């Protein structure tokens, strides 16, 4: 079992990789590239918690999402080196759009 833990951690990091999206990427493109592997394409959750309409994040202020994305939260890595402020804004706007249905 002890040997499985490092392997699982490596798989988690690989699944939630941090790469820079194109500067003009839409919020949806950024979500697909950086978030969907862990939070699912439809925001229903997978390795990471759900982000969709009925999720805890849907009732949190935008600042909560922004800080979580920039600094990381729990097992989630920081995306501060992958996103500039404009990209972060487009990503949060996309998440809010999906949450509102």
Residue frames as a rotation matrix with the C-alpha (Angstrom) as fourth column:
UNK 1
0.564 0.826 0.000 0.00
0.826 -0.564 0.000 0.00
0.000 0.000 -1.000 0.00
UNK 2
0.372 -0.483 -0.793 2.83
0.247 -0.772 0.586 2.43
-0.895 -0.414 -0.168 0.81
UNK 3
-0.708 -0.656 0.263 4.15
0.397 -0.061 0.916 2.13
-0.584 0.753 0.303 -2.75
UNK 4
-0.149 0.749 0.646 0.74
0.979 0.019 0.203 2.97
0.140 0.662 -0.736 -4.16
UNK 5
0.513 0.393 -0.763 0.55
0.610 -0.792 0.002 6.38
-0.604 -0.466 -0.647 -2.45
UNK 6
-0.337 -0.670 -0.662 3.38
-0.063 -0.685 0.726 8.03
-0.939 0.286 0.188 -4.47
UNK 7
-0.865 0.064 0.498 1.97
0.492 0.309 0.814 6.56
-0.101 0.949 -0.299 -7.67
UNK 8
0.138 0.990 0.036 -1.49
0.990 -0.138 -0.008 7.93
-0.002 0.037 -0.999 -6.89
UNK 9
0.338 -0.079 -0.938 -0.03
0.307 -0.932 0.190 11.35
-0.889 -0.352 -0.291 -6.11
UNK 10
-0.744 -0.651 -0.148 1.83
0.023 -0.246 0.969 11.38
-0.667 0.718 0.198 -9.42
UNK 11
-0.585 0.613 0.531 -1.35
0.798 0.318 0.512 10.45
0.146 0.723 -0.675 -11.27
UNK 12
0.416 0.750 -0.515 -3.24
0.826 -0.548 -0.132 13.22
-0.381 -0.370 -0.847 -9.49
UNK 13
-0.033 -0.520 -0.854 -0.63
0.001 -0.854 0.520 15.81
-0.999 0.016 0.029 -10.43
UNK 14
-0.916 -0.315 0.247 -0.56
0.214 0.135 0.967 14.59
-0.338 0.939 -0.057 -14.03
UNK 15
-0.233 0.919 0.317 -4.35
0.969 0.192 0.153 14.70
0.080 0.343 -0.936 -14.26
UNK 16
0.808 0.493 -0.322 -4.40
0.546 -0.833 0.094 18.27
-0.222 -0.251 -0.942 -12.96
UNK 17
-0.137 -0.964 0.227 -1.47
0.983 -0.104 0.151 19.63
-0.122 0.243 0.962 -14.89
UNK 18
0.508 0.199 -0.838 -0.63
0.254 -0.964 -0.075 23.31
-0.823 -0.175 -0.541 -15.05
UNK 19
-0.456 -0.597 0.660 0.07
0.861 -0.107 0.498 24.68
-0.226 0.795 0.562 -18.52
UNK 20
-0.614 0.153 -0.775 -0.44
-0.028 -0.985 -0.172 28.18
-0.789 -0.084 0.609 -19.85
UNK 21
0.285 0.754 0.592 -3.50
0.767 0.191 -0.613 28.73
-0.575 0.629 -0.523 -22.03
UNK 22
-0.311 -0.307 0.899 -3.31
0.846 -0.521 0.114 31.07
0.433 0.797 0.422 -25.00
UNK 23
-0.947 -0.143 -0.287 -3.48
0.276 -0.818 -0.504 34.73
-0.163 -0.557 0.815 -23.91
UNK 24
-0.668 0.727 -0.159 -6.81
-0.740 -0.625 0.248 35.28
0.081 0.283 0.956 -25.67
UNK 25
-0.839 0.348 -0.418 -8.38
0.283 0.936 0.211 31.93
0.465 0.058 -0.884 -24.68
UNK 26
-0.019 0.918 0.395 -12.04
-0.454 -0.360 0.815 32.06
0.891 -0.164 0.424 -23.73
UNK 27
-0.164 0.054 0.985 -13.19
-0.981 0.093 -0.169 31.09
-0.100 -0.994 0.037 -20.26
UNK 28
0.831 0.521 0.197 -14.52
-0.485 0.850 -0.204 27.82
-0.274 0.074 0.959 -21.65
UNK 29
0.624 -0.674 -0.394 -11.20
-0.112 0.422 -0.900 27.06
0.773 0.606 0.188 -23.35
UNK 30
-0.327 -0.741 0.586 -9.31
-0.727 -0.199 -0.657 27.81
0.604 -0.641 -0.473 -20.14
UNK 31
0.209 0.496 0.842 -11.69
-0.905 0.424 -0.025 25.61
-0.369 -0.758 0.538 -18.15
UNK 32
0.959 0.176 -0.221 -11.32
-0.262 0.846 -0.465 22.76
0.105 0.504 0.857 -20.63
UNK 33
0.322 -0.927 -0.193 -7.53
-0.159 0.148 -0.976 23.01
0.933 0.345 -0.100 -20.58
UNK 34
-0.568 -0.704 0.426 -6.92
-0.445 -0.173 -0.879 23.52
0.692 -0.689 -0.215 -16.87
UNK 35
-0.504 0.440 0.744 -9.97
-0.848 -0.090 -0.521 22.44
-0.162 -0.894 0.418 -14.91
UNK 36
0.355 0.827 -0.435 -12.00
-0.894 0.437 0.101 19.76
0.274 0.353 0.895 -16.72
UNK 37
-0.242 -0.505 -0.828 -9.58
-0.235 0.859 -0.455 16.92
0.941 0.084 -0.327 -15.93
UNK 38
-0.945 -0.201 -0.259 -10.32
0.198 0.280 -0.940 17.29
0.261 -0.939 -0.224 -12.23
UNK 39
-0.692 0.713 -0.112 -13.74
-0.301 -0.426 -0.853 18.97
-0.656 -0.557 0.509 -12.11
UNK 40
-0.267 0.525 0.809 -15.27
0.711 0.674 -0.203 17.26
-0.651 0.521 -0.552 -15.21
UNK 41
-0.850 -0.100 0.518 -16.19
0.495 -0.491 0.717 18.88
0.183 0.865 0.467 -18.51
UNK 42
-0.039 0.938 0.345 -19.72
0.390 -0.303 0.869 19.60
0.920 0.169 -0.354 -17.25
UNK 43
-0.428 -0.278 0.860 -18.50
-0.570 -0.655 -0.496 20.90
0.701 -0.702 0.122 -13.84
UNK 44
0.608 0.772 -0.183 -20.08
-0.388 0.490 0.780 17.87
0.692 -0.404 0.598 -12.12
UNK 45
0.368 -0.566 0.738 -16.88
-0.891 0.012 0.454 16.94
-0.266 -0.824 -0.500 -10.27
UNK 46
0.677 -0.299 -0.673 -14.42
-0.086 0.876 -0.475 14.07
0.731 0.379 0.567 -10.50
UNK 47
-0.150 -0.791 -0.593 -11.09
0.802 0.253 -0.541 14.19
0.578 -0.557 0.597 -8.63
UNK 48
-0.986 -0.121 0.111 -12.03
0.053 -0.875 -0.482 17.74
0.156 -0.470 0.869 -7.65
UNK 49
-0.522 0.840 -0.151 -15.38
0.379 0.069 -0.923 18.82
-0.764 -0.539 -0.354 -6.23
UNK 50
0.023 0.626 0.780 -18.31
0.998 -0.054 0.015 19.80
0.052 0.778 -0.626 -8.42
UNK 51
-0.851 -0.307 -0.427 -18.48
0.320 -0.946 0.043 23.42
-0.417 -0.100 0.903 -9.57
UNK 52
-0.684 0.609 0.401 -21.90
0.483 -0.035 0.875 23.34
0.547 0.792 -0.270 -11.23
UNK 53
-0.230 0.697 0.680 -25.22
-0.220 -0.717 0.661 24.98
0.948 0.002 0.318 -10.33
UNK 54
0.783 0.618 -0.075 -25.93
-0.105 0.249 0.963 23.01
0.614 -0.746 0.260 -7.15
UNK 55
0.124 -0.849 -0.514 -22.35
0.709 0.438 -0.552 23.08
0.694 -0.296 0.657 -5.86
UNK 56
0.393 -0.115 -0.912 -20.94
0.818 -0.408 0.404 24.86
-0.419 -0.906 -0.066 -2.83
UNK 57
-0.659 -0.750 -0.059 -18.91
0.631 -0.594 0.499 27.09
-0.408 0.292 0.865 -5.15
UNK 58
-0.358 0.585 0.728 -22.09
0.696 -0.353 0.626 28.45
0.623 0.730 -0.281 -6.75
UNK 59
0.743 0.662 -0.100 -22.99
0.539 -0.503 0.676 30.27
0.397 -0.556 -0.730 -3.53
UNK 60
0.131 -0.792 -0.597 -19.48
0.818 -0.254 0.516 31.59
-0.560 -0.556 0.614 -2.86
UNK 61
0.722 0.069 -0.689 -18.39
-0.179 -0.943 -0.282 35.08
-0.669 0.327 -0.668 -3.96
UNK 62
0.916 -0.397 -0.052 -16.21
-0.011 0.106 -0.994 35.49
0.400 0.912 0.093 -7.04
UNK 63
0.280 -0.855 0.437 -13.28
-0.898 -0.394 -0.197 36.32
0.341 -0.337 -0.878 -4.76
UNK 64
0.367 -0.091 0.926 -13.49
-0.550 0.781 0.295 32.79
-0.750 -0.618 0.237 -3.30
UNK 65
0.893 -0.013 0.450 -13.11
0.339 0.676 -0.654 31.26
-0.296 0.736 0.608 -6.76
UNK 66
0.763 -0.625 0.168 -10.34
-0.267 -0.540 -0.798 33.68
0.589 0.564 -0.579 -7.72
UNK 67
0.188 -0.702 0.686 -8.31
-0.980 -0.092 0.175 32.97
-0.059 -0.706 -0.706 -4.58
UNK 68
0.525 0.067 0.848 -8.88
-0.231 0.971 0.066 29.22
-0.819 -0.230 0.525 -4.89
UNK 69
0.942 -0.158 0.296 -7.70
0.333 0.325 -0.885 29.24
0.043 0.932 0.359 -8.51
UNK 70
0.592 -0.749 0.296 -4.71
-0.489 -0.626 -0.608 31.52
0.641 0.215 -0.737 -7.87
UNK 71
-0.061 -0.657 0.751 -3.47
-0.994 -0.027 -0.105 29.92
0.090 -0.753 -0.652 -4.64
UNK 72
-0.539 -0.020 -0.842 -4.83
-0.130 0.990 0.060 26.40
0.832 0.141 -0.536 -4.88
UNK 73
0.023 0.591 0.806 -7.00
-0.993 -0.083 0.089 24.70
0.119 -0.803 0.585 -2.30
UNK 74
0.632 0.181 0.754 -6.49
-0.426 0.894 0.143 21.28
-0.648 -0.411 0.642 -0.70
UNK 75
0.110 -0.567 0.816 -5.19
0.519 0.733 0.440 18.97
-0.848 0.375 0.375 -3.45
UNK 76
0.826 0.282 0.488 -5.75
0.563 -0.367 -0.741 21.62
-0.030 0.887 -0.461 -6.12
UNK 77
-0.223 -0.975 -0.012 -2.57
0.963 -0.222 0.153 23.24
-0.152 0.023 0.988 -7.40
UNK 78
0.069 0.109 -0.992 -2.05
0.130 -0.987 -0.100 26.99
-0.989 -0.122 -0.082 -7.74
UNK 79
0.313 0.070 0.947 -2.69
0.940 0.120 -0.319 28.40
-0.136 0.990 -0.029 -11.19
UNK 80
0.687 -0.053 -0.724 -1.13
0.126 -0.973 0.191 31.80
-0.715 -0.223 -0.662 -10.48
UNK 81
-0.360 -0.897 -0.258 1.73
-0.212 -0.190 0.959 31.12
-0.908 0.400 -0.122 -12.88
UNK 82
-0.662 0.144 0.736 -0.60
0.661 0.575 0.482 29.86
-0.353 0.806 -0.475 -15.62
UNK 83
0.215 0.867 0.450 -3.21
0.945 -0.301 0.128 32.64
0.247 0.398 -0.884 -15.68
UNK 84
-0.904 -0.338 0.262 -3.08
0.273 -0.928 -0.254 36.40
0.329 -0.158 0.931 -15.86
UNK 85
-0.766 0.610 -0.205 -5.86
-0.030 -0.351 -0.936 38.51
-0.642 -0.711 0.287 -14.32
UNK 86
-0.318 0.660 -0.681 -7.85
-0.935 -0.338 0.110 38.78
-0.157 0.671 0.724 -17.57
UNK 87
-0.505 0.084 -0.859 -7.77
-0.339 0.896 0.287 35.01
0.794 0.436 -0.424 -18.09
UNK 88
-0.936 0.157 -0.314 -8.77
0.351 0.423 -0.835 34.45
0.002 -0.892 -0.451 -14.47
UNK 89
-0.590 0.747 -0.306 -11.71
-0.482 -0.630 -0.609 36.81
-0.648 -0.211 0.732 -14.94
UNK 90
-0.230 0.487 -0.842 -12.85
-0.915 0.187 0.358 34.98
0.332 0.853 0.403 -18.09
UNK 91
-0.731 -0.083 -0.677 -12.55
0.036 0.986 -0.160 31.63
0.681 -0.142 -0.718 -16.31
UNK 92
-0.873 0.439 -0.212 -14.63
0.227 -0.018 -0.974 32.76
-0.432 -0.898 -0.084 -13.32
UNK 93
-0.401 0.749 -0.527 -17.20
-0.804 -0.563 -0.188 34.33
-0.438 0.348 0.829 -15.69
UNK 94
-0.413 0.210 -0.886 -17.47
-0.604 0.664 0.440 31.01
0.681 0.717 -0.148 -17.57
UNK 95
-0.883 0.078 -0.463 -17.97
0.357 0.751 -0.556 29.05
0.304 -0.656 -0.691 -14.34
UNK 96
-0.712 0.643 -0.282 -20.67
-0.109 -0.498 -0.861 31.53
-0.693 -0.582 0.424 -13.26
UNK 97
-0.392 0.552 -0.736 -22.35
-0.920 -0.211 0.332 31.27
0.028 0.807 0.590 -16.68
UNK 98
-0.556 0.140 -0.819 -22.58
-0.135 0.957 0.255 27.49
0.820 0.252 -0.514 -16.38
UNK 99
-0.918 0.180 -0.354 -23.76
0.392 0.267 -0.881 27.73
-0.064 -0.947 -0.315 -12.78
UNK 100
-0.603 0.718 -0.348 -26.60
-0.461 -0.670 -0.582 30.04
-0.651 -0.191 0.735 -13.76
UNK 101
-0.175 0.527 0.831 -27.76
0.490 0.779 -0.391 27.61
-0.854 0.338 -0.395 -16.40
